[in-house]
Amino acid sequence: MGPILDAVDRQILYTLQEDSRTPITAIADELNVSDNTVRNRLSKLEERGVIEGYSIQINYDHAGIPHYYLFVCTAGIQQRERLATKATDIPGVLEVMTVMTGMGNVHIRAAAMGKNEITNIAEQLDSMGLRVEKEHLIWTHRSQPCTVFNRESAETNPRL
């Protein structure tokens, strides 16, 4: 288990999960700390690997990209992480997640303009050794901040 985060770190993470474009000054005002405190905390969180990057959420349908898919694949346990990493090299692959299960242990989100491109992604996954178990057209995709980082959550659960 990694180092424990204090209330300021948790609230910074929660705020950035809500909107990664939130200005440092707004975070500082919300937490009643200085801008430099937030900058220093962010640097330390990045150095420790707590923050791995910043991203945006895209509605692919609104962006005119009609094929937004979830591939549920299976890889041998010993090859799972290597194949998951290799899958990120395929054009159109957006995200790869590995899970602790025997079947369907690699989940891949991909987007493409046409059916042929989606088929090509599936064929490349298959040829590298990932067995495609299921292909799902994604209708909607939502995410939200982890409530463990929210100040109110910490007040109700002091172990955090």
C-alpha positions as CSV (number, residue, x, y, z in Angstrom):
1,M,0.0,0.0,0.0
2,G,1.3,3.5,-0.9
3,P,1.7,6.4,1.4
4,I,-1.3,7.8,3.2
5,L,-2.7,11.0,1.8
6,D,-3.7,13.8,4.0
7,A,-7.0,15.8,3.7
8,V,-5.4,18.5,1.5
9,D,-4.0,15.9,-0.9
10,R,-7.3,14.1,-1.1
11,Q,-9.3,17.2,-1.8
12,I,-6.9,18.3,-4.5
13,L,-7.3,14.9,-6.2
14,Y,-11.1,15.0,-5.8
15,T,-11.2,18.5,-7.4
16,L,-9.0,17.5,-10.3
17,Q,-11.1,14.4,-10.9
18,E,-14.2,16.6,-11.2
19,D,-12.4,18.8,-13.7
20,S,-8.7,18.4,-14.5
21,R,-8.7,22.0,-15.8
22,T,-9.5,23.5,-12.5
23,P,-7.0,26.4,-12.0
24,I,-4.6,26.1,-9.1
25,T,-5.9,29.4,-7.7
26,A,-9.4,28.0,-7.5
27,I,-8.2,24.8,-5.7
28,A,-6.2,27.0,-3.3
29,D,-9.2,29.2,-2.6
30,E,-11.5,26.2,-2.0
31,L,-9.0,24.6,0.4
32,N,-8.0,27.9,2.0
33,V,-4.3,27.3,1.3
34,S,-1.8,29.2,-0.9
35,D,-1.3,28.6,-4.6
36,N,2.3,27.5,-3.8
37,T,1.0,24.8,-1.4
38,V,-1.2,23.4,-4.2
39,R,1.7,23.5,-6.7
40,N,4.0,21.8,-4.3
41,R,1.4,19.2,-3.4
42,L,0.7,18.5,-7.1
43,S,4.5,18.1,-7.8
44,K,4.8,15.6,-4.9
45,L,1.7,13.7,-6.0
46,E,3.1,13.4,-9.5
47,E,6.6,12.4,-8.3
48,R,5.1,9.7,-6.1
49,G,3.1,8.4,-9.0
50,V,-0.2,9.1,-7.4
51,I,-1.1,11.4,-10.3
52,E,-0.2,9.6,-13.5
53,G,-1.6,12.2,-16.0
54,Y,-4.4,14.6,-16.8
55,S,-7.1,13.8,-19.3
56,I,-10.4,14.9,-20.7
57,Q,-13.6,13.0,-21.4
58,I,-14.8,13.0,-25.0
59,N,-18.2,12.1,-26.2
60,Y,-17.2,10.2,-29.3
61,D,-20.8,10.3,-30.8
62,H,-20.9,14.1,-30.6
63,A,-17.4,14.2,-32.1
64,G,-18.6,12.3,-35.1
65,I,-16.8,9.0,-34.3
66,P,-19.6,6.4,-34.6
67,H,-17.7,3.3,-33.6
68,Y,-16.8,3.4,-29.9
69,Y,-16.3,-0.2,-28.6
70,L,-15.4,-2.2,-25.6
71,F,-13.4,-5.4,-26.4
72,V,-13.4,-8.0,-23.6
73,C,-10.3,-10.2,-24.2
74,T,-8.6,-13.0,-22.5
75,A,-4.8,-13.4,-22.1
76,G,-2.8,-16.0,-20.3
77,I,-1.9,-14.8,-16.8
78,Q,1.8,-14.7,-17.6
79,Q,1.3,-12.7,-20.8
80,R,-1.6,-10.4,-19.6
81,E,0.4,-7.3,-18.7
82,R,2.8,-7.6,-21.7
83,L,-0.1,-8.0,-24.1
84,A,-2.1,-5.2,-22.5
85,T,0.8,-2.8,-22.9
86,K,1.3,-4.0,-26.5
87,A,-2.4,-3.4,-27.3
88,T,-1.9,0.4,-26.6
89,D,0.3,0.5,-29.7
90,I,-2.7,-0.2,-32.0
91,P,-4.2,2.9,-33.6
92,G,-7.7,3.5,-32.3
93,V,-7.1,1.9,-28.9
94,L,-7.9,4.4,-26.2
95,E,-7.6,2.5,-22.9
96,V,-6.5,-0.9,-21.7
97,M,-7.5,-2.2,-18.3
98,T,-6.4,-5.6,-16.8
99,V,-8.6,-7.3,-14.3
100,M,-7.9,-10.2,-11.9
101,T,-10.0,-12.9,-13.5
102,G,-9.3,-15.9,-15.7
103,M,-11.6,-15.2,-18.6
104,G,-12.1,-11.7,-19.9
105,N,-9.1,-10.3,-18.0
106,V,-8.2,-7.5,-20.5
107,H,-10.7,-4.8,-21.3
108,I,-10.0,-2.5,-24.2
109,R,-11.8,0.7,-25.3
110,A,-11.4,1.7,-28.9
111,A,-12.8,4.2,-31.3
112,A,-12.9,4.4,-35.1
113,M,-14.7,6.0,-38.0
114,G,-15.8,2.8,-39.7
115,K,-16.6,-0.9,-39.2
116,N,-13.5,-1.9,-41.1
117,E,-11.3,0.0,-38.7
118,I,-13.0,-1.7,-35.7
119,T,-12.6,-5.1,-37.4
120,N,-8.9,-4.3,-38.0
121,I,-8.4,-3.5,-34.3
122,A,-10.1,-6.8,-33.3
123,E,-7.9,-8.7,-35.8
124,Q,-4.7,-7.1,-34.4
125,L,-5.7,-7.9,-30.9
126,D,-6.3,-11.5,-31.9
127,S,-3.1,-11.8,-33.9
128,M,-1.0,-10.6,-30.9
129,G,-2.5,-13.3,-28.7
130,L,-5.5,-11.6,-27.0
131,R,-8.5,-13.7,-27.5
132,V,-11.5,-11.4,-28.2
133,E,-14.3,-12.9,-26.1
134,K,-16.9,-10.1,-26.6
135,E,-17.2,-6.9,-28.6
136,H,-19.7,-4.3,-27.3
137,L,-20.7,-1.0,-28.9
138,I,-20.5,1.5,-26.1
139,W,-23.7,3.6,-25.8
140,T,-22.5,6.0,-23.0
141,H,-19.4,6.2,-20.8
142,R,-19.4,8.2,-17.6
143,S,-16.9,8.6,-14.9
144,Q,-16.9,10.5,-11.6
145,P,-14.4,11.3,-8.9
146,C,-13.6,8.7,-6.3
147,T,-15.5,9.9,-3.2
148,V,-12.7,8.6,-0.9
149,F,-10.9,11.8,-1.8
150,N,-13.8,14.1,-1.0
151,R,-13.6,16.2,2.2
152,E,-17.1,15.1,3.3
153,S,-16.1,11.5,3.0
154,A,-13.1,12.0,5.2
155,E,-15.2,13.6,7.8
156,T,-17.5,10.5,8.0
157,N,-14.6,8.0,7.8
158,P,-11.6,9.3,9.9
159,R,-9.4,6.3,8.8
160,L,-8.8,7.9,5.4
